[in-house]
Amino acid sequence: MNHSSPSPISRRAAAIASSATLEITAVAAAMKAAGKDVIAFAAGEPDLPVPDDIIERAVQVTKEGRGRYTSAAGLPEVRAAIREKFAKDGYQFGADQVMATAGAKPAIYLALYALVNDGDEVLYPSPFWGSYSEIARSVGAVPVAVPTLPEEDFQPDARRLEAAITPKSRVLLLNSPNNPTGTVYSRETLEAIAAVVRKHDLWVLSDDIYDCLVYTQDKFLNLLHVAPDLAPRVIVINSLSKSHSMTGWRFGIVGGPAVVIEAMGRVASQVSGNPNTISQLAAITALRGKVDPTRVASLNHRRQVLIRELQSIPGLYCPVPRGAFYAFPSIKSFLGKSYRGHTVATSTDFSKLLLQDQLVATVPGDAFGAPDHVRLTYTTPEKDILEGVRRFKAFLAEFR
Ligand SMILES: Cc1ncc(COP(=O)(O)O)c(C=O)c1O
């Protein structure tokens, strides 16, 4: 008899997609390990080293035997350093208004867990970092992507946001500089969003993980810089993953209303416990210091190289990203065409064939709610950027 057994997986877990970026990065890493000369434009991870003083501090506190349990929200001295860092950035948070987390990702999860009930809507401008929809779903919320347009520099439009609001709308997620578009929200954009937030009593999660990576005259602005009256409804999230290459150290910071921070800490205490204690103690050095300007200059140089090269490809439209470390060209004029006998219907087909035939790893726009695009990370060495784009061009030249 052939009984197919029912899946043991809950409906909620079954509804969550895995991270496309992590999946492609794993495939590219396996191909590399098998000796293939893969050029990886996929992972959102700087290739620059973690600053020496942070590593030395981590070694020292490990040797001192300080890697013990802490409060779920972090050690008092770490929370003090988080407050100082936020004050430098222009936000005043009290001692009960900050916490440490194991990165920005769990911070977003905990904040949404604390704020939404089943069926509440979580809105975000689209294209969007693919985890937003999945984290929202995982806490029982309904994700709502609000489109932004390449011809408007992907700036969120307050009228489109307002049109998407329903009585169930609860939280707005903002991310500037943006992954995947590189857009830095302007003052006008944020002022218009602030008016919508006030009118509809939304909560805001501001994911500022790329705030130190702005390459143009634009200045990074958080909603609180233009609308300080919204402090009772805004939660600021940041992490050391992108600013200090501490991706695997898992350290993030949160500032917001005490009632939300308390709930987030309570949930964390029953789920994950404290963020890694060694990372917390070493993070104090990072939080009290400055982001190394040579890191930003190095990424800016690679941004210019990648954009110049991509813009020289006929048929590829590549807006200039102003922050973060991603290029997000439109591949619209290639989709639906034939490549070596296959019809390339979607950005996922496109990225798969590019990896298979030219050994270039990218993330399809499908993963960001932008089916006509593909994302390339410019955290690879310049020579790899040049070689990667050469292969990208060779790939596109075969489209008929
Ligand atoms: C917009 C955005 N938010 C959050 C994260 C996750 O950061 P962390 O490593 O701190 O969890 C990423 C990582 O790619 C990101 O791009």
The ligand as an SDF file (V2000), in Angstrom:
LIG
                    3D

 16 16  0  0  0  0  0  0  0  0999 V2000
   18.1790   45.2830    4.6750 C   0  0  0  0  0  0  0  0  0  0  0  0
   18.7830   44.2400    5.5480 C   0  0  0  0  0  0  0  0  0  0  0  0
   18.3490   44.1310    6.8110 N   0  0  0  0  0  0  0  0  0  0  0  0
   18.8520   43.1870    7.6350 C   0  0  0  0  0  0  0  0  0  0  0  0
   19.8390   42.3120    7.2080 C   0  0  0  0  0  0  0  0  0  0  0  0
   20.3360   41.2610    8.1720 C   0  0  0  0  0  0  0  0  0  0  0  0
   21.3800   41.7280    8.9200 O   0  0  0  0  0  0  0  0  0  0  0  0
   22.0030   40.9520   10.1520 P   0  0  0  0  0  0  0  0  0  0  0  0
   23.2030   40.2270    9.6440 O   0  0  0  0  0  0  0  0  0  0  0  0
   22.3700   42.0210   11.1270 O   0  0  0  0  0  0  0  0  0  0  0  0
   20.9680   40.0500   10.7040 O   0  0  0  0  0  0  0  0  0  0  0  0
   20.3170   42.3900    5.9040 C   0  0  0  0  0  0  0  0  0  0  0  0
   21.3380   41.4400    5.4170 C   0  0  0  0  0  0  0  0  0  0  0  0
   21.5260   41.2270    4.2410 O   0  0  0  0  0  0  0  0  0  0  0  0
   19.7870   43.3940    5.0570 C   0  0  0  0  0  0  0  0  0  0  0  0
   20.2120   43.5340    3.7990 O   0  0  0  0  0  0  0  0  0  0  0  0
  1  2  1  0
  2  3  1  0
  2 15  2  0
  3  4  2  0
  4  5  1  0
  5  6  1  0
  5 12  2  0
  6  7  1  0
  7  8  1  0
  8  9  2  0
  8 10  1  0
  8 11  1  0
 12 13  1  0
 12 15  1  0
 13 14  2  0
 15 16  1  0
M  END
$$$$
